[in-house]
Amino acid sequence: DFNFYEDLKKCFEVLFSNGIYNMDMNLKNIIYNNKTKKFSFIDFDKLVIDSAKKNDREYSNSVLRKFKKSINKYNLHKKFRWDKFI
């Protein structure tokens, strides 16, 4: 069963659980294929990879704050259900 918010959340969780953090995570860096119902993350020029930092709360929160800022920047805060995502 496809759930947009759950699937997007899982994508972030996979990255975080492997110590991978895109410090410039924003909407322009996420591609969604409606046909396959799959997400792709792109533009990793501000990527932090540190296996010692798997599921690091500080890094995770920083990425999520940046992502939320992007949602607000594009005026999607009323459409994007942050509560379903988190």
HELIX and SHEET records of a PDB file:
HELIX    1   1 PHE A    4  SER A   17  1                                  14    
HELIX    2   2 LEU A   27  ASN A   29  5                                   3    
HELIX    3   3 SER A   51  LYS A   53  5                                   3    
HELIX    4   4 ARG A   57  LYS A   73  1                                  17    
HELIX    5   5 TRP A   82  PHE A   85  1                                   4    
SHEET    1   A 2 ILE A  20  ASN A  22  0                                        
SHEET    2   A 2 LEU A  47  ILE A  49 -1                                        
SHEET    1   B 2 ILE A  30  ASN A  33  0                                        
SHEET    2   B 2 LYS A  38  PHE A  41 -1                                        
END                                                                             
